[in-house]
Amino acid sequence: MIRKKKFFGLEQNAFFTGLTSFFTDTSIKMVYSIMPMFLLSIGASKTTISLIEGIAESTASMLKAISGFWSDKIGKNKPFMVIGYGITAIITPLYALARFPIQILFFRFFERIGKGLRVAPRDSLISASVKQNETGKTFGFQKAMDNSGAIIGPLIAFLLLSIFPLNYQYIFLLATIPAILGVLTVVIFIKDVKSEKKESATKISLNRLPKKYYFFLFIIFVFTLGNSADALLLVKTQETGIDKLYIPFAYMLFNTVSVLFAIPIGKLSDKIGREKLIILGFFVYSVVYYFFGKFNNINVFILLFMLYGIYSALTDGSQKSMISDIISKDLKGTGFGIYHAVLGITLLPASLIAGVLYDKVNSTAPFYFGSAMAFIAAILMIIFAVYNRKNTK
């Protein structure tokens, strides 16, 4: 029996998909950490910022379901990853050409198409490459690498803003370098996990997904309806009067905490189950958003961004591991695709609601709304855990 080569205790695909995510998230978060300020500088309102994020995510999100479905059907994941990461690398330098918010919407839309193509096949590849009792650890590593890039990206953005004050174009251009490294990592190091083609997938896939999977998706929908784009958190932080130069640090702090906790929490989910950690994560989110609405103080916000990182570590990897546990091997691409599509599609109404509440009511309303929806989702998740326990006995 040939032993599979491991890197730092992880399967080759698991390690190098993590490295790909690190490079790509470094690029994306270099852009994302300054995007709200850049949009404000070219005349965008808070509602416009929310709509750009919502439309970009939602209109491209159906590709997540389609790419997952087709990766199951043809038995391959890597081609979708190469194209998806490639689109991000191509679009990133084009942000430097934008002079109006509508141009950013156009570029963000196509960049999110790249994400729509790659995410479900990537998660399916990871799930197929590891043993079930290691999915929590592996998706925790994936999350940690995502957020490591999300630490380095804002830090680089901060350093560049220090050297070139308010010159956002340099950041967009330099962000292309790690994006290209991400594509090269996929092409050179990641290998497809062979599986049979599913000729009948068009007829049976959705019917074969279990009821508890759809129940879980409904809970995710409820939660995401109050989970608007993080851009509003950065806008709210800017309103405390902090120098714009330091805004990327707030996002970096959130991601640093998430990195520190992602792998330990992933391992914990393998031992005690996913439900408990997702419930706790939703409650933490509810508290964080409530206090973002209640206060307008940078010292309070520093603590809240740290707690926000804990929420992220508790939920993201655990939710993906939950999907992996629920879905059979031959439908993982479809299952992950629909899951990511629900997240993306719901972001449009979530961002619209948050943006309108911010502009038309006040700066606290969207955060109170998000807090309430997270609390409701936590209660529904408790019901799900009870239902799941009864039906597995």
N, C-alpha and C positions, 0 to 999 in steps of 0.2 A: 504493500500500500504506500503510495507516494504522499509524503507529508506536505501540506500546503505551507508555503512560505508566509511567515508572519512578521509584522513590523510593529514593535512596541506592544506585542501581545494581541494585535488586531489582524484580521484577515487582510490580504493585499488590497482588495477592492474597498474595504471599509476604511483603511488608512488613507488611500489615495483619493477617494471621494471626499474625505475630510480635508485633505490638503487642497483639493480643487476648490472646495467651499471657502477655505481660508483665503486663497488668492482672490477669488471672485468677490467675497464679502469685503475684503480690504478695498477693492475698487469701488464697489457699490456704496459702501459707507463713507468713503471719501467724498463721493458725490452727495449722498443722502444727508450727511451731517451739515452741509452748507446750503442745500437746495431751498429750504424755507426762506433763508435770508436772501439768496439770489433772486427768488421769485418776488419777494417783497421789493427788492431793489429795481425790478423791471415793471412794477406796477400791479402785482397780483394782490388780491384781498385774501383774508383767511378762508372765505368760502371757496375762492378759486383754488387755493392751495389744497384744500380738502378734496375738491372735485377732481383735480388733476390726479391725485393719488388714487382716489376711488375709481375713476374711469380707467386709468391705466391698469390697475389690478383686475378690475371686474371684467372689462371687455375682452381681456386676453385669457381670463381664467378658465373658460371652457376648454381651451387647449390642454389644460392640465388633465381633464377627464379624457379627452380624445387621445392625447399622447400616452396616457396610462393604458387605455383600452388597446391601442394599436401595438404598444410594446408587449402586451400579453398575447395579442393575436399573432405577431410575427416571431415572438420568442426572443427579441433582442431589445436591449436598453441603451447600449452605448451610442448608436447613431443619433438618438434623440438628445443625448447629453452633449455630444460634439456640436451639433447644430445650435442647441439652446445656449450653451456657454459662448459659442462663436458669435451669435447675434449680440450678446451683451458687450463683447469686446469691440465689435464694429460700431455700435451705437454710442458708447461712452465718450469718445472724443468729439462727437457731433454736438454735445451740450455746449461746447465752447462757442458754437456758431449762433446760439439762440439770442434773440433780442426781444422777444415777446412771449408771454405765458403760453400762447397757443402752440408755439414751437416746442416748448418743453413737454406739453401734453402729447404731441406727436411723437417725440423721441421716447418719452416714458412708455407710451403705448407699445412701441415696437420692442423696446428693451424688455418689457414684461412678457411679450410673446416668447422671447427667448427663455424666460423663467418658466412660462407655461409649458414649453416643450420639454424641459429638462427635469423638472422637480419630481413628478410622479415616477418616471423611469429610474431616476437616481435612487429614490427611496425603495422602489421595488428591487433594484439591483442590490442595495445594501441588505435588505431583508432576506433575499435569496442567497446571499453570500455567507450568512452567519447562522449559528444554531439559535433556536428559539429562546433558550435561557441566557443568551447574550445580546438580545435585541435592545434591551434597556441600556446596557453599557455602550453598545455600538452607536445607537442614536444619541446617547449622551455625548459621546466623542464627536459625532457629527455636529451637534449643537455647540459644543465647546470650540470647535474649529471655526464654525460660522461666526461665533461671537469674538473669537480671537482676531479674526479679520475685522470685525466691527469695532475692536479696540484700536488696532493699528491704523485703520482707515481714518477715523476722526483725529487721531494723534498726528498723522501726516498732514491732514487738512489744517490743523492748528498751526503746525510749524510753517506750512506754506503761507498761511494767512499772516503769520508774524513777519515773514520775509517780504511778501507781496500783499499788503493790506487791501482787502476788498477786491482783489484780482482773482475772481472765481475761475476764469478761463484756464489759468495755469493748472489748477487742481483737476479740472475735467480732463485736460490733456494727459497729465501724469497718471491719472487713475486708469488709463488704458493699459499701462504696463502690467500690473498684477492681473488684470482681466485676461491678457494674452497668456500669461503664465498658467492660469487656470485651464485654458483650452489645451495647452500643450501637455499638461498633466493628465488630462482625460485621454488624449490621443495616444500617449506613450505608455502609460502605466496601468490603465484600467482595462480589465478583460471582461467580456460578456459572460454571464452564467448561462450556459446552454439550457434551453427548455423547448418543449414541443410547440409547434404552431397550433393555434386554436381556431380551426376553420369555422367552428359553430359558435364562436364567442358572441357574434351579433345577436343570436337568438336566446342565449341562456345566461349570459354574464350577470345582468341585473337581477334576474329571478333567483340566482344562486347566492346572492349576498344575504347574509342572515338578518333577521329583524332587529337584533340588538345593534347591528352596524348602523341602520337607519335611525334608530333611537339616539345613538351617540352623535350622529351627524346633526340631528335636530338640536341637541344640546350645544354643539359647536356653533350652529347658526344663531341661537339665542345669545350666546356669549359674544360672538363676533359683531353682532348688531350694535353693541356698545363699545366695541374695540376699534375706534377710528385710527387713522394713520398716526404714527408717532410724531409726525411733523407738528401736530398741534401741541404736543408736550414741549417741543423745542420753542415754539412761538410763545407759549405761556411762560417758559423760563426766561425768554428774552424780555418779557414785560416786567420782570423783577428789577430791571435796570442794569443787569450784568452786562459787561462789555461783550459785544458780538464775537470778539476773538475767542472767548472762552465757552461759547455755546457747544462746540464739538466735544468739550470735556464732559458735559452732562451726559451725552449719549455714550461716550467712552466709559464712564463710570458704571452705567447700567450694564453694558456688555461685559465689563471686567468681572462684576459680581456673578453674572450668568455663567461665565467661563469657569470660575472657581467652583461653582456648585453643580454644573451640568453633568459631569461624569459620575461623581459620588451619588447624585440623585438618580441617575440612570441605573447604576448598580443597585441602589435601594429599591427601585421599581421592579427589578428582576426578582427581588426577595419578598417584598410585601405586597406587590400588586400595583397596578397603575392608578386605579380609581382613587385611592386615598390621596395620592400626590396631586392629581388633577383637581380634586375638591379643594385641597389646601391652597393650590395655586389660584383658583378662582376667587377664594376668599381674600387672599393677599392682594390680588388685583383690585377687588372691590374697595378695600381699605385705602390702597394707594390712590386710586382715582378720586375717592371721596376727599382725601386731604389735598390733592392737587386743586380741587375745586374750592376748598375751604380757605386755603392759605395762598399768599403771594409773596413768599419769602425764600430767598435762594438757599439759606441754611436748611430750611425744611425740605426744599426740593432735592437737595443733595441726598438726604436720608431716603426720600421717596424714590429717587432713581436707583438707589441700592436695593430697596425692597422690590422695585420693578424688575430688577435683574433676578431676584430670587423667584418671583412669579414665573419669569421666562424659563428658568432652569427647571422648575417644577412641572410645567405643562407641555412644552413643545416636544421634547423627546418622549415623554410619557404618552402623549396623544398618538404619536406615530407608532410607538410600541404597541399601544392598544389596537390600532388598526391592523398591525402585523399579526397580533394574537388572534383577532377575530376572523380575518380573511384567509381563505385557503391559498395554497402556494400558487396555483395557476391563475388566480384572480387578483394578486397583490397590486399589479400595475393599475388595474381598473379601480380597485378600492382606494388606493392612494390618490389616484387621479380625481375621483369624485370628491374625496375629502378636501384636497387642495382647491378644487373648483368651488366648493361651498365657501371656503375661506375667502377666496378672491371675489366671488359674486356678491357676497354679503358686505364686503368692504365698501361698495359703492353707496348703498343706502346708509351704511354706518357713517361714512365720511360726509355725506350730504347732510344727515341729521346733525352731526357734530359741528360742521361748518356753519349751518344756519343758526343753530343754538348759540354758537360763539358770536356771530355777527349781529343777530337779531334780538337775542335775549341778553346774555352777558357771558363773561369769560368763565364763569363757574358752571353754567348749565350743562355743557357737554360732558363734563367730568362727573357730575352727579348722575347723569343718565347712564354713563358707562359703569359707574359703581353699582347702580341698581340692576342692570342687566347681568353683570358678573355674579351678583348675589343670587339672582334667580337661577342662573346656570349652575351654580354650586348646589342649590337645593335639588335641581333636576338630576345632577350627577350623583347625589346621594341615592335618589330613587333608582337610577340606573344601576348603581352598585348592588343594591338590594335585589333588584330584578335579575341581575347577572348571577348573583350568588345562588338564588333559588333555582335558576335554570341550568346550573352546572352541577347540581347535586344529583 
